[in-house]
Amino acid sequence: MRKKWYVVQTLTGLEDKVKENIEKKVNLLKSHNIVGRVVVPEEVILDATKKSMEKHILSPDAKLHVKSGQEVQKGDLLAEEPPVRVRKSGEITEIKNYRRIIVETADRKFQKIYNVPESAKIETGIKIGSLIRQGMPFTQNGEYVSELNGRVVNMEKMKRVVVKSEDGEEEHYYIHREVFDPSMVKKGMKVKAGDILAEGKKYYAMSSGRVEVRDLGTRKEILIAKTKRKKLFPGYVFVEMIMNDETYSFVRTVPGVYGFLSEGRRPVPLKDRDVRAILRLAGIEEYEKKKAEKIELDFNIGDTVKIISGPFEDFIGVVKEIDPARQMLKVTVTLLGRETPVELHISEVEKIE
């Protein structure tokens, strides 16, 4: 007999615990032949406000370990810079503390990096997010000033290492303070071309969220928008099972289960269309995403539409909101007797006349 999907009811907030209890019982009694997958569909909500966004600015040569759209956890490795290598053989003549300040114009088209000695004493008002005007000093002695209007987008503590080459030229190397090893790099030390002065800095996620990677030519940026998960169907757990008196009792007696979604006293299996939507929402079943092509808007609020791709493929819904700039629609569909809002590109729906 083929397994079908049923809806188990529980208290809101206990969905994950009920899922865990069912799976534990199935594993303990080796009952996989009668009870299959257990699903609690969730949606990921992005908090893309500037205050919640985590941002890392990297060199164009940085090696990325993540890609756009990827979910990361706090502490995950995001990227790493290449090692700092000696370009010309010579002698280390100077090692000093510096501060790297990156200023970017409001339109984000231009960016300038300033390497400022800590001994010049950075102005107290200079910090990430500070607005900068052309000519504004970075240091108290006024020796270092901004050459453009913009905003400070990054500040890092660096070590500047000066190597005087055999031909008398000076080479400057800027090393992130956290990867600088004073036992490996000392004043007066002889170095050869190709020697490693420091390993590349590694960047780790400071918070959990969804990644966006930007390759801007002169630099790479990694942004992380914090996320939180929200139950799509509070109080419901979806169970794939063979339904009979024995299996009904098997699931019904699991701690936290209050019953099945039923007609009368008879549990009702979900329709195939509803099952497909739930599995896609839960990320269990994949689906082909329609390419967002530029299409002329021909929709009005209140229009009835058929969804032709995505988790809710073949569902009928009603247009509630229209975003012409993004060519997006907010459509409500009915799933398990509830109105569920769905955001769709206009290429993912067709109008029903």
C-alpha positions, -999 to +999 in steps of 0.1 A: +000+000+000+013+034-009+020+060+018+000+092+017+004+125+035-017+135+065-018+165+088-011+160+125-023+187+149-003+200+179+000+232+199+017+262+182+054+261+192+055+223+196+058+215+159+096+207+160+093+187+192+064+166+177+084+160+146+113+148+167+091+126+188+075+109+158+110+103+142+123+089+175+094+064+178+098+053+141+135+047+146+131+029+179+104+005+166+119+003+131+086+013+116+099+031+084+077+008+063+045+024+077+057+060+086+079+079+062+089+115+061+079+141+087+079+177+077+074+211+094+075+237+065+092+270+074+099+302+055+131+322+058+125+359+065+153+383+056+162+414+077+179+434+050+180+467+069+214+484+070+217+480+108+214+442+105+236+437+075+271+423+081+296+435+055+332+424+046+353+442+020+380+420+004+407+424-022+399+413-058+423+383-053+405+370-022+393+333-024+356+329-017+342+300+002+306+311-002+282+322-029+252+344-033+220+329-018+239+305+005+228+303+042+257+305+067+260+300+104+279+322+128+316+312+126+315+298+091+345+306+069+335+331+042+368+340+024+405+343+027+431+366+013+462+353-004+494+352+016+516+384+017+548+375-003+580+394-007+583+409-042+620+417-041+648+403-020+662+427+007+662+437+043+633+446+066+640+482+077+607+492+094+576+478+111+549+502+122+513+502+132+489+516+106+452+521+102+436+513+068+406+535+061+384+529+030+361+557+018+334+551-008+313+577-027+276+577-022+270+563-057+295+535-049+313+541-082+346+552-066+366+541-036+399+551-021+421+534+004+441+554+029+469+539+050+474+561+080+501+557+107+486+552+142+513+576+155+495+604+136+465+599+160+432+591+142+405+617+147+379+603+172+350+609+148+365+587+121+347+553+122+328+530+100+297+547+087+311+583+092+303+608+065+334+623+049+339+655+030+367+662+006+396+679+025+384+665+059+415+653+080+417+617+092+444+626+117+448+652+145+480+666+128+460+672+096+486+655+075+462+629+060+430+642+044+402+627+023+403+634-014+366+627-020+331+630-005+317+598+008+314+574+037+339+553+056+330+517+047+358+499+064+386+505+090+413+479+098+444+477+120+474+469+099+512+465+102+533+483+075+565+464+068+591+482+047+617+460+028+647+478+013+657+458-018+692+452-030+689+479-056+680+505-028+643+507-035+617+504-007+588+480-009+558+486+014+537+456+026+504+460+046+496+431+068+464+426+088+473+429+125+456+397+134+477+376+110+510+394+117+535+372+136+563+392+152+584+360+156+584+356+118+589+392+107+616+413+125+634+445+117+669+438+102+658+404+089+669+394+054+641+382+031+641+367-004+616+372-032+587+348-028+591+345+010+558+347+030+556+376+054+522+366+066+493+342+058+462+357+043+435+370+066+405+347+069+370+361+072+344+344+093+306+350+096+299+371+127+262+362+125+239+336+108+221+347+076+219+347+039+249+357+017+252+381-011+285+383-030+294+413-051+324+414-074+331+451-081+363+447-100+386+466-076+373+447-047+349+419-036+322+424-010+303+398+011+271+409+027+251+388+052+215+396+059+203+381+092+175+356+088+148+341+110+126+312+104+088+312+107+065+283+107+043+284+076+015+263+092+016+269+130+002+239+149+005+215+119+030+187+113+029+168+080+034+130+081+038+105+052+023+073+063+000+043+056-032+050+074-051+022+092-062+016+128-027+005+139-008+034+124-034+059+135-028+048+171+010+047+165+011+084+156-018+096+178-001+083+209+032+102+203+037+129+229+025+163+217+001+150+191-035+161+196-051+145+165-053+145+128-069+169+104-101+150+097-135+150+082-157+138+110-134+113+127-117+101+096-082+115+088-081+130+053-051+126+031-037+156+014-042+162-023-012+156-045-011+193-055-010+204-018+017+178-010+039+191-039+036+227-026+045+217+010+075+196-001+088+224-022+083+250+005+102+227+029+130+224+004+126+187+000+114+187-036+132+209-062+115+228-089+126+248-119+126+285-114+113+306-142+138+332-156+127+367-147+122+382-181+110+417-187+073+414-194+047+441-199+024+444-169-012+435-175-025+427-140-048+445-117-056+440-080-084+414-077-074+395-109-076+357-107-044+340-118-030+305-123+005+299-109+026+281-136+058+275-117+073+273-082+060+256-050+024+266-057+024+254-094-012+248-106-028+267-077-054+294-084-050+327-066-060+364-064-037+393-069-036+415-038-006+437-044+014+448-075+050+460-076+056+474-111+093+483-105+102+447-095+075+431-117+063+412-087+028+403-075+015+393-041-010+366-047-031+347-021-038+310-025-058+286-004-038+258+012-054+236+039-083+260+041-060+289+049-053+320+028-015+320+021+002+350+006+028+342-021+052+367-038+057+358-075+073+373-105+048+380-133+064+354-155+054+328-129+016+334-133-009+336-161-041+356-160-074+338-160-100+357-181 
